[in-house]
Amino acid sequence: MKSVGSEMPVQQQRCRELLKVYRDLGPAGGFGAMMIEQALQRADRAIIGGDIVEILRSYEELKELE
């Protein structure tokens, strides 16, 4: 069984790679890139702050990004 603690970095990395894809789309990917950047920033703040509820929220948000 995997934990949020071990899976969160996996999701962050996946979303950073996804962000590159959206950026490569140019202006057409701008809105998606912005949404992914904001989600990653929220995840980083939650982890830095140690807020478990926000970490769980961010983890779920990152998992849903496509």
mmCIF file of the N, C-alpha and C atoms, coordinates in Angstrom:
data_MODEL
# 
_entry.id   MODEL 
# 
loop_
_atom_site.group_PDB 
_atom_site.id 
_atom_site.type_symbol 
_atom_site.label_atom_id 
_atom_site.label_alt_id 
_atom_site.label_comp_id 
_atom_site.label_asym_id 
_atom_site.label_entity_id 
_atom_site.label_seq_id 
_atom_site.pdbx_PDB_ins_code 
_atom_site.Cartn_x 
_atom_site.Cartn_y 
_atom_site.Cartn_z 
_atom_site.occupancy 
_atom_site.B_iso_or_equiv 
_atom_site.pdbx_formal_charge 
_atom_site.auth_seq_id 
_atom_site.auth_comp_id 
_atom_site.auth_asym_id 
_atom_site.auth_atom_id 
_atom_site.pdbx_PDB_model_num 
ATOM 1   N N  . MET A 1 1  ? 0.845  -1.185 0.000   1.00 0.00 ? 1  MET A N  1 
ATOM 2   C CA . MET A 1 1  ? 0.000  0.000  0.000   1.00 0.00 ? 1  MET A CA 1 
ATOM 3   C C  . MET A 1 1  ? 0.890  1.249  0.000   1.00 0.00 ? 1  MET A C  1 
ATOM 4   N N  . LYS A 1 2  ? 0.542  2.173  -0.863  1.00 0.00 ? 2  LYS A N  1 
ATOM 5   C CA . LYS A 1 2  ? 1.327  3.395  -0.981  1.00 0.00 ? 2  LYS A CA 1 
ATOM 6   C C  . LYS A 1 2  ? 0.721  4.482  -0.102  1.00 0.00 ? 2  LYS A C  1 
ATOM 7   N N  . SER A 1 3  ? 1.580  5.374  0.369   1.00 0.00 ? 3  SER A N  1 
ATOM 8   C CA . SER A 1 3  ? 1.120  6.459  1.225   1.00 0.00 ? 3  SER A CA 1 
ATOM 9   C C  . SER A 1 3  ? 1.165  7.782  0.472   1.00 0.00 ? 3  SER A C  1 
ATOM 10  N N  . VAL A 1 4  ? 0.430  8.753  0.973   1.00 0.00 ? 4  VAL A N  1 
ATOM 11  C CA . VAL A 1 4  ? 0.452  10.088 0.381   1.00 0.00 ? 4  VAL A CA 1 
ATOM 12  C C  . VAL A 1 4  ? 1.871  10.638 0.447   1.00 0.00 ? 4  VAL A C  1 
ATOM 13  N N  . GLY A 1 5  ? 2.568  10.355 1.530   1.00 0.00 ? 5  GLY A N  1 
ATOM 14  C CA . GLY A 1 5  ? 3.934  10.836 1.691   1.00 0.00 ? 5  GLY A CA 1 
ATOM 15  C C  . GLY A 1 5  ? 4.866  10.341 0.598   1.00 0.00 ? 5  GLY A C  1 
ATOM 16  N N  . SER A 1 6  ? 4.663  9.123  0.137   1.00 0.00 ? 6  SER A N  1 
ATOM 17  C CA . SER A 1 6  ? 5.519  8.597  -0.925  1.00 0.00 ? 6  SER A CA 1 
ATOM 18  C C  . SER A 1 6  ? 4.978  8.923  -2.313  1.00 0.00 ? 6  SER A C  1 
ATOM 19  N N  . GLU A 1 7  ? 3.677  9.101  -2.429  1.00 0.00 ? 7  GLU A N  1 
ATOM 20  C CA . GLU A 1 7  ? 3.064  9.362  -3.731  1.00 0.00 ? 7  GLU A CA 1 
ATOM 21  C C  . GLU A 1 7  ? 3.003  10.846 -4.100  1.00 0.00 ? 7  GLU A C  1 
ATOM 22  N N  . MET A 1 8  ? 3.027  11.725 -3.118  1.00 0.00 ? 8  MET A N  1 
ATOM 23  C CA . MET A 1 8  ? 2.948  13.157 -3.405  1.00 0.00 ? 8  MET A CA 1 
ATOM 24  C C  . MET A 1 8  ? 4.087  13.608 -4.322  1.00 0.00 ? 8  MET A C  1 
ATOM 25  N N  . PRO A 1 9  ? 5.344  13.259 -4.038  1.00 0.00 ? 9  PRO A N  1 
ATOM 26  C CA . PRO A 1 9  ? 6.421  13.669 -4.943  1.00 0.00 ? 9  PRO A CA 1 
ATOM 27  C C  . PRO A 1 9  ? 6.253  13.092 -6.357  1.00 0.00 ? 9  PRO A C  1 
ATOM 28  N N  . VAL A 1 10 ? 5.684  11.904 -6.446  1.00 0.00 ? 10 VAL A N  1 
ATOM 29  C CA . VAL A 1 10 ? 5.432  11.288 -7.752  1.00 0.00 ? 10 VAL A CA 1 
ATOM 30  C C  . VAL A 1 10 ? 4.428  12.128 -8.528  1.00 0.00 ? 10 VAL A C  1 
ATOM 31  N N  . GLN A 1 11 ? 3.357  12.555 -7.858  1.00 0.00 ? 11 GLN A N  1 
ATOM 32  C CA . GLN A 1 11 ? 2.343  13.382 -8.505  1.00 0.00 ? 11 GLN A CA 1 
ATOM 33  C C  . GLN A 1 11 ? 2.903  14.754 -8.861  1.00 0.00 ? 11 GLN A C  1 
ATOM 34  N N  . GLN A 1 12 ? 3.718  15.313 -7.995  1.00 0.00 ? 12 GLN A N  1 
ATOM 35  C CA . GLN A 1 12 ? 4.318  16.616 -8.300  1.00 0.00 ? 12 GLN A CA 1 
ATOM 36  C C  . GLN A 1 12 ? 5.192  16.516 -9.545  1.00 0.00 ? 12 GLN A C  1 
ATOM 37  N N  . GLN A 1 13 ? 5.987  15.490 -9.642  1.00 0.00 ? 13 GLN A N  1 
ATOM 38  C CA . GLN A 1 13 ? 6.851  15.320 -10.804 1.00 0.00 ? 13 GLN A CA 1 
ATOM 39  C C  . GLN A 1 13 ? 6.028  15.098 -12.060 1.00 0.00 ? 13 GLN A C  1 
ATOM 40  N N  . ARG A 1 14 ? 4.982  14.294 -11.962 1.00 0.00 ? 14 ARG A N  1 
ATOM 41  C CA . ARG A 1 14 ? 4.116  14.044 -13.111 1.00 0.00 ? 14 ARG A CA 1 
ATOM 42  C C  . ARG A 1 14 ? 3.500  15.352 -13.602 1.00 0.00 ? 14 ARG A C  1 
ATOM 43  N N  . CYS A 1 15 ? 3.063  16.179 -12.656 1.00 0.00 ? 15 CYS A N  1 
ATOM 44  C CA . CYS A 1 15 ? 2.436  17.450 -13.021 1.00 0.00 ? 15 CYS A CA 1 
ATOM 45  C C  . CYS A 1 15 ? 3.452  18.444 -13.571 1.00 0.00 ? 15 CYS A C  1 
ATOM 46  N N  . ARG A 1 16 ? 4.689  18.383 -13.106 1.00 0.00 ? 16 ARG A N  1 
ATOM 47  C CA . ARG A 1 16 ? 5.724  19.252 -13.682 1.00 0.00 ? 16 ARG A CA 1 
ATOM 48  C C  . ARG A 1 16 ? 5.999  18.865 -15.133 1.00 0.00 ? 16 ARG A C  1 
ATOM 49  N N  . GLU A 1 17 ? 5.969  17.579 -15.413 1.00 0.00 ? 17 GLU A N  1 
ATOM 50  C CA . GLU A 1 17 ? 6.146  17.117 -16.792 1.00 0.00 ? 17 GLU A CA 1 
ATOM 51  C C  . GLU A 1 17 ? 4.933  17.510 -17.638 1.00 0.00 ? 17 GLU A C  1 
ATOM 52  N N  . LEU A 1 18 ? 3.752  17.405 -17.055 1.00 0.00 ? 18 LEU A N  1 
ATOM 53  C CA . LEU A 1 18 ? 2.534  17.815 -17.741 1.00 0.00 ? 18 LEU A CA 1 
ATOM 54  C C  . LEU A 1 18 ? 2.561  19.316 -18.033 1.00 0.00 ? 18 LEU A C  1 
ATOM 55  N N  . LEU A 1 19 ? 3.088  20.083 -17.110 1.00 0.00 ? 19 LEU A N  1 
ATOM 56  C CA . LEU A 1 19 ? 3.216  21.524 -17.291 1.00 0.00 ? 19 LEU A CA 1 
ATOM 57  C C  . LEU A 1 19 ? 4.069  21.835 -18.517 1.00 0.00 ? 19 LEU A C  1 
ATOM 58  N N  . LYS A 1 20 ? 5.148  21.094 -18.716 1.00 0.00 ? 20 LYS A N  1 
ATOM 59  C CA . LYS A 1 20 ? 5.999  21.283 -19.886 1.00 0.00 ? 20 LYS A CA 1 
ATOM 60  C C  . LYS A 1 20 ? 5.207  21.043 -21.178 1.00 0.00 ? 20 LYS A C  1 
ATOM 61  N N  . VAL A 1 21 ? 4.367  20.029 -21.163 1.00 0.00 ? 21 VAL A N  1 
ATOM 62  C CA . VAL A 1 21 ? 3.551  19.724 -22.344 1.00 0.00 ? 21 VAL A CA 1 
ATOM 63  C C  . VAL A 1 21 ? 2.628  20.899 -22.654 1.00 0.00 ? 21 VAL A C  1 
ATOM 64  N N  . TYR A 1 22 ? 1.973  21.435 -21.635 1.00 0.00 ? 22 TYR A N  1 
ATOM 65  C CA . TYR A 1 22 ? 1.062  22.562 -21.842 1.00 0.00 ? 22 TYR A CA 1 
ATOM 66  C C  . TYR A 1 22 ? 1.820  23.796 -22.319 1.00 0.00 ? 22 TYR A C  1 
ATOM 67  N N  . ARG A 1 23 ? 2.988  24.031 -21.764 1.00 0.00 ? 23 ARG A N  1 
ATOM 68  C CA . ARG A 1 23 ? 3.787  25.187 -22.195 1.00 0.00 ? 23 ARG A CA 1 
ATOM 69  C C  . ARG A 1 23 ? 4.225  25.046 -23.646 1.00 0.00 ? 23 ARG A C  1 
ATOM 70  N N  . ASP A 1 24 ? 4.520  23.809 -24.067 1.00 0.00 ? 24 ASP A N  1 
ATOM 71  C CA . ASP A 1 24 ? 4.940  23.572 -25.442 1.00 0.00 ? 24 ASP A CA 1 
ATOM 72  C C  . ASP A 1 24 ? 3.814  23.830 -26.440 1.00 0.00 ? 24 ASP A C  1 
ATOM 73  N N  . LEU A 1 25 ? 2.582  23.878 -25.962 1.00 0.00 ? 25 LEU A N  1 
ATOM 74  C CA . LEU A 1 25 ? 1.445  24.153 -26.841 1.00 0.00 ? 25 LEU A CA 1 
ATOM 75  C C  . LEU A 1 25 ? 1.351  25.629 -27.200 1.00 0.00 ? 25 LEU A C  1 
ATOM 76  N N  . GLY A 1 26 ? 2.162  26.439 -26.557 1.00 0.00 ? 26 GLY A N  1 
ATOM 77  C CA . GLY A 1 26 ? 2.134  27.877 -26.811 1.00 0.00 ? 26 GLY A CA 1 
ATOM 78  C C  . GLY A 1 26 ? 0.900  28.515 -26.203 1.00 0.00 ? 26 GLY A C  1 
ATOM 79  N N  . PRO A 1 27 ? 0.357  29.533 -26.857 1.00 0.00 ? 27 PRO A N  1 
ATOM 80  C CA . PRO A 1 27 ? -0.800 30.245 -26.305 1.00 0.00 ? 27 PRO A CA 1 
ATOM 81  C C  . PRO A 1 27 ? -2.011 29.331 -26.050 1.00 0.00 ? 27 PRO A C  1 
ATOM 82  N N  . ALA A 1 28 ? -2.158 28.283 -26.847 1.00 0.00 ? 28 ALA A N  1 
ATOM 83  C CA . ALA A 1 28 ? -3.288 27.368 -26.684 1.00 0.00 ? 28 ALA A CA 1 
ATOM 84  C C  . ALA A 1 28 ? -3.232 26.630 -25.338 1.00 0.00 ? 28 ALA A C  1 
ATOM 85  N N  . GLY A 1 29 ? -2.048 26.455 -24.794 1.00 0.00 ? 29 GLY A N  1 
ATOM 86  C CA . GLY A 1 29 ? -1.902 25.744 -23.524 1.00 0.00 ? 29 GLY A CA 1 
ATOM 87  C C  . GLY A 1 29 ? -1.745 26.661 -22.334 1.00 0.00 ? 29 GLY A C  1 
ATOM 88  N N  . GLY A 1 30 ? -1.870 27.961 -22.557 1.00 0.00 ? 30 GLY A N  1 
ATOM 89  C CA . GLY A 1 30 ? -1.626 28.938 -21.494 1.00 0.00 ? 30 GLY A CA 1 
ATOM 90  C C  . GLY A 1 30 ? -2.503 28.775 -20.275 1.00 0.00 ? 30 GLY A C  1 
ATOM 91  N N  . PHE A 1 31 ? -3.802 28.612 -20.481 1.00 0.00 ? 31 PHE A N  1 
ATOM 92  C CA . PHE A 1 31 ? -4.709 28.492 -19.341 1.00 0.00 ? 31 PHE A CA 1 
ATOM 93  C C  . PHE A 1 31 ? -4.428 27.219 -18.553 1.00 0.00 ? 31 PHE A C  1 
ATOM 94  N N  . GLY A 1 32 ? -4.239 26.105 -19.264 1.00 0.00 ? 32 GLY A N  1 
ATOM 95  C CA . GLY A 1 32 ? -3.929 24.846 -18.592 1.00 0.00 ? 32 GLY A CA 1 
ATOM 96  C C  . GLY A 1 32 ? -2.633 24.926 -17.817 1.00 0.00 ? 32 GLY A C  1 
ATOM 97  N N  . ALA A 1 33 ? -1.627 25.563 -18.419 1.00 0.00 ? 33 ALA A N  1 
ATOM 98  C CA . ALA A 1 33 ? -0.335 25.714 -17.741 1.00 0.00 ? 33 ALA A CA 1 
ATOM 99  C C  . ALA A 1 33 ? -0.490 26.534 -16.469 1.00 0.00 ? 33 ALA A C  1 
ATOM 100 N N  . MET A 1 34 ? -1.282 27.589 -16.547 1.00 0.00 ? 34 MET A N  1 
ATOM 101 C CA . MET A 1 34 ? -1.510 28.428 -15.368 1.00 0.00 ? 34 MET A CA 1 
ATOM 102 C C  . MET A 1 34 ? -2.185 27.631 -14.242 1.00 0.00 ? 34 MET A C  1 
ATOM 103 N N  . MET A 1 35 ? -3.162 26.817 -14.602 1.00 0.00 ? 35 MET A N  1 
ATOM 104 C CA . MET A 1 35 ? -3.872 26.026 -13.595 1.00 0.00 ? 35 MET A CA 1 
ATOM 105 C C  . MET A 1 35 ? -2.938 25.000 -12.933 1.00 0.00 ? 35 MET A C  1 
ATOM 106 N N  . ILE A 1 36 ? -2.091 24.385 -13.730 1.00 0.00 ? 36 ILE A N  1 
ATOM 107 C CA . ILE A 1 36 ? -1.142 23.407 -13.202 1.00 0.00 ? 36 ILE A CA 1 
ATOM 108 C C  . ILE A 1 36 ? -0.123 24.094 -12.303 1.00 0.00 ? 36 ILE A C  1 
ATOM 109 N N  . GLU A 1 37 ? 0.379  25.248 -12.726 1.00 0.00 ? 37 GLU A N  1 
ATOM 110 C CA . GLU A 1 37 ? 1.337  25.996 -11.903 1.00 0.00 ? 37 GLU A CA 1 
ATOM 111 C C  . GLU A 1 37 ? 0.735  26.341 -10.548 1.00 0.00 ? 37 GLU A C  1 
ATOM 112 N N  . GLN A 1 38 ? -0.497 26.798 -10.549 1.00 0.00 ? 38 GLN A N  1 
ATOM 113 C CA . GLN A 1 38 ? -1.154 27.163 -9.294  1.00 0.00 ? 38 GLN A CA 1 
ATOM 114 C C  . GLN A 1 38 ? -1.348 25.947 -8.398  1.00 0.00 ? 38 GLN A C  1 
ATOM 115 N N  . ALA A 1 39 ? -1.722 24.822 -8.977  1.00 0.00 ? 39 ALA A N  1 
ATOM 116 C CA . ALA A 1 39 ? -1.898 23.597 -8.191  1.00 0.00 ? 39 ALA A CA 1 
ATOM 117 C C  . ALA A 1 39 ? -0.563 23.161 -7.580  1.00 0.00 ? 39 ALA A C  1 
ATOM 118 N N  . LEU A 1 40 ? 0.508  23.254 -8.350  1.00 0.00 ? 40 LEU A N  1 
ATOM 119 C CA . LEU A 1 40 ? 1.832  22.892 -7.839  1.00 0.00 ? 40 LEU A CA 1 
ATOM 120 C C  . LEU A 1 40 ? 2.272  23.845 -6.728  1.00 0.00 ? 40 LEU A C  1 
ATOM 121 N N  . GLN A 1 41 ? 1.972  25.122 -6.876  1.00 0.00 ? 41 GLN A N  1 
ATOM 122 C CA . GLN A 1 41 ? 2.313  26.093 -5.828  1.00 0.00 ? 41 GLN A CA 1 
ATOM 123 C C  . GLN A 1 41 ? 1.549  25.796 -4.541  1.00 0.00 ? 41 GLN A C  1 
ATOM 124 N N  . ARG A 1 42 ? 0.275  25.456 -4.673  1.00 0.00 ? 42 ARG A N  1 
ATOM 125 C CA . ARG A 1 42 ? -0.509 25.110 -3.472  1.00 0.00 ? 42 ARG A CA 1 
ATOM 126 C C  . ARG A 1 42 ? 0.063  23.871 -2.791  1.00 0.00 ? 42 ARG A C  1 
ATOM 127 N N  . ALA A 1 43 ? 0.455  22.894 -3.593  1.00 0.00 ? 43 ALA A N  1 
ATOM 128 C CA . ALA A 1 43 ? 1.041  21.675 -3.040  1.00 0.00 ? 43 ALA A CA 1 
ATOM 129 C C  . ALA A 1 43 ? 2.347  21.982 -2.318  1.00 0.00 ? 43 ALA A C  1 
ATOM 130 N N  . ASP A 1 44 ? 3.184  22.805 -2.929  1.00 0.00 ? 44 ASP A N  1 
ATOM 131 C CA . ASP A 1 44 ? 4.457  23.175 -2.294  1.00 0.00 ? 44 ASP A CA 1 
ATOM 132 C C  . ASP A 1 44 ? 4.219  23.890 -0.964  1.00 0.00 ? 44 ASP A C  1 
ATOM 133 N N  . ARG A 1 45 ? 3.282  24.833 -0.957  1.00 0.00 ? 45 ARG A N  1 
ATOM 134 C CA . ARG A 1 45 ? 2.980  25.568 0.290   1.00 0.00 ? 45 ARG A CA 1 
ATOM 135 C C  . ARG A 1 45 ? 2.454  24.623 1.368   1.00 0.00 ? 45 ARG A C  1 
ATOM 136 N N  . ALA A 1 46 ? 1.608  23.688 0.979   1.00 0.00 ? 46 ALA A N  1 
ATOM 137 C CA . ALA A 1 46 ? 1.055  22.744 1.958   1.00 0.00 ? 46 ALA A CA 1 
ATOM 138 C C  . ALA A 1 46 ? 2.166  21.896 2.571   1.00 0.00 ? 46 ALA A C  1 
ATOM 139 N N  . ILE A 1 47 ? 3.065  21.435 1.738   1.00 0.00 ? 47 ILE A N  1 
ATOM 140 C CA . ILE A 1 47 ? 4.162  20.597 2.234   1.00 0.00 ? 47 ILE A CA 1 
ATOM 141 C C  . ILE A 1 47 ? 5.101  21.404 3.116   1.00 0.00 ? 47 ILE A C  1 
ATOM 142 N N  . ILE A 1 48 ? 5.470  22.574 2.668   1.00 0.00 ? 48 ILE A N  1 
ATOM 143 C CA . ILE A 1 48 ? 6.370  23.420 3.456   1.00 0.00 ? 48 ILE A CA 1 
ATOM 144 C C  . ILE A 1 48 ? 5.744  23.772 4.799   1.00 0.00 ? 48 ILE A C  1 
ATOM 145 N N  . GLY A 1 49 ? 4.437  24.060 4.785   1.00 0.00 ? 49 GLY A N  1 
ATOM 146 C CA . GLY A 1 49 ? 3.735  24.417 6.014   1.00 0.00 ? 49 GLY A CA 1 
ATOM 147 C C  . GLY A 1 49 ? 3.383  23.229 6.888   1.00 0.00 ? 49 GLY A C  1 
ATOM 148 N N  . GLY A 1 50 ? 3.481  22.016 6.326   1.00 0.00 ? 50 GLY A N  1 
ATOM 149 C CA . GLY A 1 50 ? 3.163  20.820 7.107   1.00 0.00 ? 50 GLY A CA 1 
ATOM 150 C C  . GLY A 1 50 ? 1.684  20.667 7.405   1.00 0.00 ? 50 GLY A C  1 
ATOM 151 N N  . ASP A 1 51 ? 0.843  21.308 6.610   1.00 0.00 ? 51 ASP A N  1 
ATOM 152 C CA . ASP A 1 51 ? -0.606 21.255 6.815   1.00 0.00 ? 51 ASP A CA 1 
ATOM 153 C C  . ASP A 1 51 ? -1.154 19.977 6.175   1.00 0.00 ? 51 ASP A C  1 
ATOM 154 N N  . ILE A 1 52 ? -1.437 18.995 7.018   1.00 0.00 ? 52 ILE A N  1 
ATOM 155 C CA . ILE A 1 52 ? -1.847 17.676 6.532   1.00 0.00 ? 52 ILE A CA 1 
ATOM 156 C C  . ILE A 1 52 ? -3.124 17.745 5.697   1.00 0.00 ? 52 ILE A C  1 
ATOM 157 N N  . VAL A 1 53 ? -4.092 18.529 6.137   1.00 0.00 ? 53 VAL A N  1 
ATOM 158 C CA . VAL A 1 53 ? -5.353 18.639 5.398   1.00 0.00 ? 53 VAL A CA 1 
ATOM 159 C C  . VAL A 1 53 ? -5.093 19.221 4.009   1.00 0.00 ? 53 VAL A C  1 
ATOM 160 N N  . GLU A 1 54 ? -4.280 20.256 3.930   1.00 0.00 ? 54 GLU A N  1 
ATOM 161 C CA . GLU A 1 54 ? -3.967 20.870 2.640   1.00 0.00 ? 54 GLU A CA 1 
ATOM 162 C C  . GLU A 1 54 ? -3.115 19.944 1.772   1.00 0.00 ? 54 GLU A C  1 
ATOM 163 N N  . ILE A 1 55 ? -2.247 19.170 2.394   1.00 0.00 ? 55 ILE A N  1 
ATOM 164 C CA . ILE A 1 55 ? -1.451 18.196 1.642   1.00 0.00 ? 55 ILE A CA 1 
ATOM 165 C C  . ILE A 1 55 ? -2.372 17.179 0.984   1.00 0.00 ? 55 ILE A C  1 
ATOM 166 N N  . LEU A 1 56 ? -3.325 16.667 1.737   1.00 0.00 ? 56 LEU A N  1 
ATOM 167 C CA . LEU A 1 56 ? -4.276 15.700 1.187   1.00 0.00 ? 56 LEU A CA 1 
ATOM 168 C C  . LEU A 1 56 ? -5.110 16.319 0.074   1.00 0.00 ? 56 LEU A C  1 
ATOM 169 N N  . ARG A 1 57 ? -5.551 17.548 0.281   1.00 0.00 ? 57 ARG A N  1 
ATOM 170 C CA . ARG A 1 57 ? -6.329 18.260 -0.741  1.00 0.00 ? 57 ARG A CA 1 
ATOM 171 C C  . ARG A 1 57 ? -5.497 18.448 -2.015  1.00 0.00 ? 57 ARG A C  1 
ATOM 172 N N  . SER A 1 58 ? -4.270 18.873 -1.837  1.00 0.00 ? 58 SER A N  1 
ATOM 173 C CA . SER A 1 58 ? -3.389 19.102 -2.977  1.00 0.00 ? 58 SER A CA 1 
ATOM 174 C C  . SER A 1 58 ? -3.066 17.797 -3.705  1.00 0.00 ? 58 SER A C  1 
ATOM 175 N N  . TYR A 1 59 ? -2.862 16.754 -2.941  1.00 0.00 ? 59 TYR A N  1 
ATOM 176 C CA . TYR A 1 59 ? -2.583 15.447 -3.545  1.00 0.00 ? 59 TYR A CA 1 
ATOM 177 C C  . TYR A 1 59 ? -3.729 15.025 -4.453  1.00 0.00 ? 59 TYR A C  1 
ATOM 178 N N  . GLU A 1 60 ? -4.946 15.156 -3.977  1.00 0.00 ? 60 GLU A N  1 
ATOM 179 C CA . GLU A 1 60 ? -6.111 14.800 -4.780  1.00 0.00 ? 60 GLU A CA 1 
ATOM 180 C C  . GLU A 1 60 ? -6.228 15.701 -6.008  1.00 0.00 ? 60 GLU A C  1 
ATOM 181 N N  . GLU A 1 61 ? -5.937 16.991 -5.825  1.00 0.00 ? 61 GLU A N  1 
ATOM 182 C CA . GLU A 1 61 ? -5.992 17.916 -6.944  1.00 0.00 ? 61 GLU A CA 1 
ATOM 183 C C  . GLU A 1 61 ? -4.976 17.544 -8.015  1.00 0.00 ? 61 GLU A C  1 
ATOM 184 N N  . LEU A 1 62 ? -3.758 17.246 -7.606  1.00 0.00 ? 62 LEU A N  1 
ATOM 185 C CA . LEU A 1 62 ? -2.715 16.875 -8.560  1.00 0.00 ? 62 LEU A CA 1 
ATOM 186 C C  . LEU A 1 62 ? -3.061 15.588 -9.303  1.00 0.00 ? 62 LEU A C  1 
ATOM 187 N N  . LYS A 1 63 ? -3.631 14.629 -8.595  1.00 0.00 ? 63 LYS A N  1 
ATOM 188 C CA . LYS A 1 63 ? -4.001 13.366 -9.234  1.00 0.00 ? 63 LYS A CA 1 
ATOM 189 C C  . LYS A 1 63 ? -4.999 13.565 -10.361 1.00 0.00 ? 63 LYS A C  1 
ATOM 190 N N  . GLU A 1 64 ? -5.848 14.580 -10.240 1.00 0.00 ? 64 GLU A N  1 
ATOM 191 C CA . GLU A 1 64 ? -6.905 14.811 -11.220 1.00 0.00 ? 64 GLU A CA 1 
ATOM 192 C C  . GLU A 1 64 ? -6.431 15.566 -12.456 1.00 0.00 ? 64 GLU A C  1 
ATOM 193 N N  . LEU A 1 65 ? -5.261 16.173 -12.394 1.00 0.00 ? 65 LEU A N  1 
ATOM 194 C CA . LEU A 1 65 ? -4.790 16.960 -13.538 1.00 0.00 ? 65 LEU A CA 1 
ATOM 195 C C  . LEU A 1 65 ? -4.401 16.054 -14.701 1.00 0.00 ? 65 LEU A C  1 
ATOM 196 N N  . GLU A 1 66 ? -4.827 16.460 -15.891 1.00 0.00 ? 66 GLU A N  1 
ATOM 197 C CA . GLU A 1 66 ? -4.522 15.698 -17.109 1.00 0.00 ? 66 GLU A CA 1 
ATOM 198 C C  . GLU A 1 66 ? -4.020 16.619 -18.185 1.00 0.00 ? 66 GLU A C  1 
# 
